[in-house]
């Protein structure tokens, strides 16, 4: 068996290869021991605010060594307060775990050299500057790839690099321009934004998916590539049935409040003491709902028996459902309908949502970091049976890891590695799989 540790490089076969082996990576420059599927991958994180840092946090959870490059003023989200924990922005803390921080002024020649050196060693570079914003520092894709041909270079923008290149890329602007706000709220209310920067998050996920796909392809070809994602394109993709519905039917969707345009009932409905969300997706579920509510005759009514008819006649159906639900509390109906296998839910606040996840065994809260600086964080939603994610490092203070990064760059410079004639096993002590080449 030949062990391929990176594109185009193989270690010689040894007697130990006859037995199953598991590749492991020693502690990286931040003291993290590689366990996740991306252990040994070095990510230069030139992202800021949400989309870029969310992407790189997911990569870091999966074992990648992420060096967060910040300006002398720090990531903007450090100042986004309240709420705070020990004076630090919880917004910043929510998306920067498992990383190290170095502050670099790209206008300063020495700091610019450090940034170029880091980009030249990285497996992955993530940036969300305005299009062309890194060109004058020699950190554009063409310049970085010239020195580092197999780099995966991910660019995140608001509106792409063509006609929208000059537009500022804020999630709220994209929610407005994409049409999402026109769909959010009741028919007689103003347009509303989502309660979270949903397109920043979706774009960060798209960037992470693209990076993982490019790393997989590089394992075969040995070639790097540039990945481009933007909030506007992610928004149109993430609105799925709404954008597709317009393209396929010509119908422009409008605000329906909490109702669904195609299925009913699929909304909050009032009970004896408060709302309960009922989500009926097919005809057998509707028939079962009617039986549970004591409305068996309604299930046979031709106005409501089939899903398209229920959607068209929802204004006639809703009062019948409300009258039946008014006989019991939301808690009672939740238990009754859940026991019947029907999809329903109370409307929780965030605290209640986390508590509910805890009750059903999802263990949503884990501790990040160690010692006095440790803190609670929301669990990464991906579970790997063999290469688990980890929660080693609390979000870093501004420039907290400067010396660790500089020491690693010095120790792994081509000059030093050539002089010391490092073997592949010795080079594994460095966190980038490039060190194995």
C-alpha positions as CSV (number, residue, x, y, z in Angstrom):
1,X,0.0,0.0,0.0
2,X,1.2,3.5,-0.8
3,X,0.1,6.4,1.5
4,X,-0.7,9.5,-0.4
5,X,-0.4,12.5,1.9
6,X,-0.8,15.2,-0.7
7,X,-1.1,15.5,-4.5
8,X,1.7,13.9,-6.4
9,X,3.6,12.8,-3.3
10,X,3.8,9.3,-2.0
11,X,5.8,7.7,0.9
12,X,7.6,4.5,0.2
13,X,6.0,1.2,1.2
14,X,7.2,-0.2,4.5
15,X,6.5,-3.4,6.4
16,X,4.1,-1.5,8.6
17,X,1.9,-0.8,5.6
18,X,0.7,-4.4,5.8
19,X,-1.4,-3.5,8.8
20,X,-4.3,-0.9,8.9
21,X,-3.0,2.5,9.8
22,X,-4.6,5.8,10.8
23,X,-2.8,9.0,9.8
24,X,-2.5,11.5,12.7
25,X,-1.1,15.0,12.9
26,X,0.9,16.3,15.9
27,X,0.0,19.5,17.7
28,X,0.0,22.5,15.4
29,X,1.2,26.0,16.0
30,X,-1.6,26.7,18.4
31,X,-1.3,23.4,20.3
32,X,-4.2,21.7,18.7
33,X,-3.8,17.9,18.1
34,X,-5.2,16.8,14.8
35,X,-8.3,14.6,15.1
36,X,-10.7,16.1,12.5
37,X,-11.0,15.3,8.8
38,X,-9.2,18.5,7.9
39,X,-6.2,18.1,10.3
40,X,-3.0,19.2,8.6
41,X,-4.8,21.8,6.4
42,X,-3.6,25.4,6.9
43,X,-6.2,28.1,6.2
44,X,-5.2,31.8,5.9
45,X,-8.3,33.6,7.0
46,X,-8.5,37.1,5.5
47,X,-12.2,37.2,6.1
48,X,-14.1,39.5,8.4
49,X,-17.6,40.1,9.8
50,X,-19.8,37.0,9.2
51,X,-19.7,35.0,5.9
52,X,-15.9,34.5,5.8
53,X,-15.4,33.9,9.5
54,X,-18.3,31.5,9.7
55,X,-16.9,29.5,6.8
56,X,-13.4,29.3,8.4
57,X,-14.8,28.4,11.8
58,X,-16.5,25.3,10.3
59,X,-13.2,24.4,8.7
60,X,-11.4,24.9,12.0
61,X,-13.9,22.7,13.9
62,X,-13.1,20.0,11.4
63,X,-9.4,20.2,12.4
64,X,-7.9,22.8,10.0
65,X,-5.4,25.2,11.5
66,X,-6.9,28.6,10.9
67,X,-4.8,31.8,11.1
68,X,-7.2,34.8,11.4
69,X,-5.5,37.8,9.8
70,X,-6.9,41.0,11.3
71,X,-6.3,44.7,10.6
72,X,-4.7,46.8,13.4
73,X,-8.3,47.8,14.3
74,X,-9.4,44.2,14.5
75,X,-12.5,42.5,13.0
76,X,-15.4,44.9,13.0
77,X,-17.6,42.4,14.9
78,X,-15.3,42.9,18.0
79,X,-17.1,46.3,18.4
80,X,-20.6,45.0,17.7
81,X,-22.1,45.3,21.2
82,X,-24.3,44.5,23.1
83,X,-24.7,41.7,24.1
84,X,-21.3,41.0,25.6
85,X,-19.5,38.4,27.7
86,X,-16.8,39.8,30.0
87,X,-16.8,42.9,27.8
88,X,-16.3,41.0,24.5
89,X,-18.8,41.0,21.7
90,X,-20.8,37.8,21.6
91,X,-21.2,38.3,17.9
92,X,-17.5,38.0,17.4
93,X,-17.2,35.1,19.9
94,X,-20.0,33.2,18.1
95,X,-18.0,32.7,14.8
96,X,-14.3,32.7,15.7
97,X,-13.6,29.6,17.8
98,X,-10.7,27.3,17.1
99,X,-8.6,30.0,15.4
100,X,-5.5,32.0,16.2
101,X,-5.2,35.7,15.5
102,X,-2.4,37.9,14.1
103,X,-2.8,41.6,13.4
104,X,-1.2,42.8,10.1
105,X,-1.2,46.2,8.6
106,X,-1.0,45.4,4.9
107,X,0.2,48.9,4.2
108,X,3.3,48.2,6.2
109,X,6.0,46.4,4.2
110,X,7.0,44.1,7.0
111,X,3.5,43.1,7.8
112,X,2.7,42.7,4.1
113,X,5.7,40.3,3.8
114,X,4.3,38.2,6.6
115,X,0.9,38.1,4.9
116,X,2.5,37.0,1.6
117,X,4.5,34.4,3.4
118,X,1.4,33.0,5.1
119,X,-0.5,33.0,1.8
120,X,2.4,31.2,0.2
121,X,2.2,28.3,2.7
122,X,-1.5,28.0,3.0
123,X,-3.6,25.2,1.6
124,X,-6.6,27.5,1.6
125,X,-7.0,31.3,1.6
126,X,-10.4,32.8,2.4
127,X,-11.0,36.5,1.8
128,X,-14.1,38.8,1.6
129,X,-12.6,42.1,0.6
130,X,-14.3,44.2,-2.0
131,X,-13.4,42.9,-5.5
132,X,-9.8,44.0,-6.2
133,X,-9.2,45.1,-2.6
134,X,-6.2,42.8,-2.1
135,X,-4.6,43.5,-5.5
136,X,-2.3,46.3,-4.4
137,X,-0.9,44.1,-1.7
138,X,0.0,41.3,-4.0
139,X,-2.6,39.1,-2.3
140,X,-4.9,38.7,-5.3
141,X,-5.5,35.2,-6.7
142,X,-3.1,35.5,-9.6
143,X,-0.2,36.7,-7.4
144,X,-0.8,34.2,-4.6
145,X,-1.2,31.3,-7.1
146,X,2.0,32.2,-8.9
147,X,3.9,31.5,-5.7
148,X,1.6,28.8,-4.4
149,X,0.1,27.0,-7.4
150,X,-2.0,24.5,-5.5
151,X,-3.7,27.0,-3.2
152,X,-7.5,26.9,-2.9
153,X,-8.4,30.6,-3.0
154,X,-11.9,31.4,-1.9
155,X,-13.3,34.9,-2.6
156,X,-16.6,36.0,-1.0
157,X,-18.3,39.2,-2.3
158,X,-21.7,40.8,-1.9
159,X,-22.7,41.0,-5.6
160,X,-20.0,39.3,-7.6
161,X,-17.1,40.9,-9.6
162,X,-19.0,42.2,-12.6
163,X,-21.7,44.9,-12.5
164,X,-22.2,44.6,-8.8
165,X,-18.5,44.8,-7.8
166,X,-18.7,48.3,-6.3
167,X,-21.8,47.6,-4.2
168,X,-21.3,47.1,-0.5
169,X,-21.9,43.5,0.5
170,X,-24.2,43.7,3.6
171,X,-26.6,40.9,4.3
172,X,-29.5,43.4,4.9
173,X,-29.0,44.9,1.4
174,X,-29.1,41.5,-0.1
175,X,-32.2,40.5,1.8
176,X,-33.8,43.7,0.3
177,X,-32.5,43.3,-3.3
178,X,-33.0,39.6,-3.6
179,X,-36.7,39.8,-2.7
180,X,-36.6,38.0,0.6
181,X,-37.9,41.0,2.5
182,X,-40.8,41.2,0.2
183,X,-41.8,37.7,1.4
184,X,-41.2,38.3,5.1
185,X,-44.1,39.6,7.2
186,X,-47.8,39.6,7.0
187,X,-49.7,40.8,3.8
188,X,-50.6,44.1,5.5
189,X,-47.3,44.7,7.3
190,X,-44.1,46.4,6.1
191,X,-41.4,44.1,4.6
192,X,-39.2,42.6,7.3
193,X,-35.6,41.3,7.4
194,X,-34.9,37.8,8.7
195,X,-34.0,37.6,12.4
196,X,-30.5,36.4,11.5
197,X,-28.1,37.4,8.7
198,X,-29.3,34.3,6.8
199,X,-27.5,35.0,3.5
200,X,-24.2,35.6,5.2
201,X,-24.6,32.2,6.8
202,X,-25.7,30.5,3.5
203,X,-22.8,32.1,1.6
204,X,-20.4,30.9,4.3
205,X,-21.8,27.4,3.9
206,X,-21.5,27.6,0.1
207,X,-17.8,28.7,0.5
208,X,-17.0,25.8,2.8
209,X,-18.7,23.4,0.4
210,X,-16.7,24.8,-2.5
211,X,-13.4,24.6,-0.5
212,X,-14.0,21.0,0.4
213,X,-14.8,20.1,-3.2
214,X,-11.7,21.8,-4.4
215,X,-9.5,20.1,-1.8
216,X,-10.9,16.8,-3.0
217,X,-10.2,17.6,-6.6
218,X,-6.7,18.7,-5.7
219,X,-6.0,15.3,-4.2
220,X,-6.4,13.9,-7.7
221,X,-5.0,16.6,-9.9
222,X,-2.5,18.4,-7.6
223,X,-4.0,21.7,-8.9
224,X,-5.4,24.6,-6.9
225,X,-8.1,26.9,-8.1
226,X,-10.1,29.9,-7.3
227,X,-13.6,29.7,-5.8
228,X,-16.0,32.7,-6.0
229,X,-19.2,33.0,-4.1
230,X,-21.4,36.0,-3.4
231,X,-24.3,36.8,-1.2
232,X,-26.7,37.7,-4.0
233,X,-26.3,34.4,-5.9
234,X,-26.4,32.5,-2.6
235,X,-29.7,34.4,-1.8
236,X,-31.3,33.5,-5.1
237,X,-30.3,29.8,-4.7
238,X,-31.2,29.7,-1.0
239,X,-34.7,31.0,-1.7
240,X,-35.3,27.7,-3.6
241,X,-39.1,27.3,-4.2
242,X,-39.7,31.0,-4.2
243,X,-37.2,31.9,-6.9
244,X,-37.9,28.7,-8.8
245,X,-41.7,29.2,-8.5
246,X,-41.4,32.6,-10.3
247,X,-39.1,31.3,-13.0
248,X,-41.3,28.2,-13.7
249,X,-44.7,29.8,-13.4
250,X,-44.2,33.5,-13.9
251,X,-46.0,34.2,-10.6
252,X,-44.3,36.7,-8.3
253,X,-44.6,35.5,-4.7
254,X,-45.9,37.9,-2.1
255,X,-45.9,38.1,1.7
256,X,-48.1,35.5,3.4
257,X,-47.1,36.0,7.0
258,X,-46.5,32.6,8.5
259,X,-48.5,30.8,5.8
260,X,-47.0,28.6,3.1
261,X,-48.0,29.4,-0.5
262,X,-48.5,25.7,-1.5
263,X,-49.6,23.7,1.5
264,X,-52.1,24.1,4.3
265,X,-52.3,24.0,7.3
266,X,-48.7,25.0,7.6
267,X,-48.7,27.9,10.1
268,X,-49.2,28.8,13.8
269,X,-52.8,28.3,14.9
270,X,-54.4,29.5,18.1
271,X,-55.2,27.0,20.9
272,X,-56.9,27.6,24.2
273,X,-53.9,29.5,25.6
274,X,-51.5,30.3,22.8
275,X,-50.3,29.4,19.3
276,X,-49.0,26.0,18.1
277,X,-47.4,25.5,14.8
278,X,-48.9,22.7,12.7
279,X,-47.2,21.6,9.5
280,X,-49.3,19.3,7.4
281,X,-47.4,18.2,4.3
282,X,-49.7,15.6,2.7
283,X,-53.2,14.2,2.6
284,X,-52.8,11.3,5.0
285,X,-51.4,13.7,7.6
286,X,-54.4,16.0,7.2
287,X,-56.8,13.1,7.6
288,X,-55.0,12.1,10.8
289,X,-55.1,15.7,12.1
290,X,-58.8,15.9,11.5
291,X,-59.3,12.6,13.5
292,X,-57.2,14.0,16.4
293,X,-59.2,17.2,16.4
294,X,-62.6,15.5,16.2
295,X,-63.2,16.8,12.7
296,X,-63.4,13.5,10.7
297,X,-66.1,14.9,8.4
298,X,-63.8,17.7,7.4
299,X,-61.3,15.2,6.0
300,X,-63.9,14.0,3.5
301,X,-65.1,17.5,2.5
302,X,-64.1,17.9,-1.2
303,X,-63.0,21.5,-0.5
304,X,-60.2,20.1,1.8
305,X,-59.5,16.5,1.0
306,X,-56.6,17.2,-1.4
307,X,-53.6,19.5,-0.8
308,X,-54.3,21.9,-3.7
309,X,-57.9,22.4,-2.6
310,X,-56.8,23.0,1.0
311,X,-54.5,25.7,-0.2
312,X,-57.2,27.4,-2.3
313,X,-59.9,27.1,0.5
314,X,-57.7,27.9,3.5
315,X,-59.9,30.8,4.6
316,X,-62.8,28.4,5.0
317,X,-60.8,25.7,6.7
318,X,-58.9,27.9,9.2
319,X,-62.0,28.7,11.4
320,X,-62.9,25.0,11.7
321,X,-59.4,24.2,12.9
322,X,-59.2,27.1,15.3
323,X,-62.5,26.2,16.9
324,X,-61.4,22.6,17.6
325,X,-58.0,23.7,18.9
326,X,-59.5,26.2,21.3
327,X,-60.8,23.3,23.4
328,X,-57.3,22.5,24.8
329,X,-54.0,24.3,25.7
330,X,-51.1,24.4,23.3
331,X,-49.2,22.0,25.6
332,X,-52.0,19.5,25.6
333,X,-52.3,19.7,21.8
334,X,-48.5,19.3,21.4
335,X,-48.6,16.1,23.4
336,X,-51.7,14.8,21.6
337,X,-50.6,15.6,18.0
338,X,-47.0,14.4,18.7
339,X,-48.3,11.1,20.0
340,X,-50.3,10.8,16.7
341,X,-47.0,11.3,14.7
342,X,-48.1,14.7,13.4
343,X,-45.6,17.5,12.9
344,X,-46.3,20.4,15.3
345,X,-44.3,22.6,17.6
346,X,-44.6,25.3,20.2
347,X,-43.1,28.7,19.3
348,X,-40.1,28.9,21.6
349,X,-37.8,31.8,22.3
350,X,-34.0,31.1,21.9
351,X,-33.6,30.0,25.5
352,X,-36.5,27.5,25.1
353,X,-35.1,26.4,21.8
354,X,-31.8,25.4,23.3
355,X,-33.5,23.8,26.3
356,X,-35.6,21.7,24.0
357,X,-32.6,20.5,22.0
358,X,-31.0,19.5,25.3
359,X,-34.1,17.6,26.4
360,X,-34.2,15.5,23.2
361,X,-30.6,14.6,23.5
362,X,-28.9,16.8,20.9
363,X,-26.4,18.2,23.5
364,X,-26.5,21.6,21.7
365,X,-24.0,23.3,24.1
366,X,-20.4,22.4,24.4
367,X,-17.4,24.1,26.1
368,X,-14.8,25.8,23.9
369,X,-11.3,26.2,25.2
370,X,-9.8,25.3,28.5
371,X,-9.3,26.9,31.9
372,X,-10.5,30.3,32.9
373,X,-11.0,31.5,29.3
374,X,-13.3,28.6,28.4
375,X,-16.9,29.5,27.5
376,X,-20.1,27.8,26.2
377,X,-20.6,27.6,22.5
378,X,-23.2,26.0,20.1
379,X,-22.1,22.6,18.9
380,X,-21.0,22.1,15.4
381,X,-24.0,20.4,13.7
382,X,-21.9,17.7,11.9
383,X,-21.1,14.4,13.6
384,X,-18.3,12.3,12.2
385,X,-18.0,8.7,13.4
386,X,-14.3,8.4,12.9
387,X,-12.8,12.0,12.7
388,X,-14.7,14.1,15.3
389,X,-14.8,17.8,15.4
390,X,-13.1,19.5,18.3
391,X,-13.5,22.6,20.5
392,X,-10.0,23.4,21.5
393,X,-9.5,27.1,21.3
394,X,-11.7,29.9,22.6
395,X,-12.0,32.8,20.1
396,X,-8.7,34.6,20.2
397,X,-8.0,38.1,21.5
398,X,-6.8,40.5,18.9
399,X,-3.2,39.6,17.7
400,X,-3.0,37.0,20.5
401,X,-1.1,34.5,18.4
402,X,1.4,36.7,16.6
403,X,4.5,35.1,18.1
404,X,3.2,31.5,17.4
405,X,2.5,32.4,13.7
406,X,5.8,34.1,13.2
407,X,7.7,31.3,14.9
408,X,6.0,28.7,12.6
409,X,6.7,30.8,9.5
410,X,10.4,31.1,10.5
411,X,10.7,27.4,11.4
412,X,9.1,26.2,8.1
413,X,10.7,28.7,5.7
414,X,12.2,27.0,2.6
415,X,15.7,28.0,3.7
416,X,15.4,26.4,7.2
417,X,13.8,23.2,6.0
418,X,16.5,22.8,3.3
419,X,19.3,23.4,5.8
420,X,17.9,20.9,8.3
421,X,17.0,18.2,5.7
422,X,13.7,17.5,7.4
423,X,12.2,14.1,6.7
424,X,8.4,13.8,5.9
425,X,7.8,12.5,9.4
426,X,9.5,15.6,10.9
427,X,7.7,17.9,8.6
428,X,4.4,16.5,9.9
429,X,4.9,18.5,13.1
430,X,3.9,21.6,11.1
431,X,0.2,22.2,10.5
432,X,0.1,22.5,6.8
433,X,-0.1,19.5,4.5
434,X,2.1,21.5,2.2
435,X,4.9,20.8,4.7
436,X,4.8,17.2,3.5
437,X,5.7,18.0,0.0
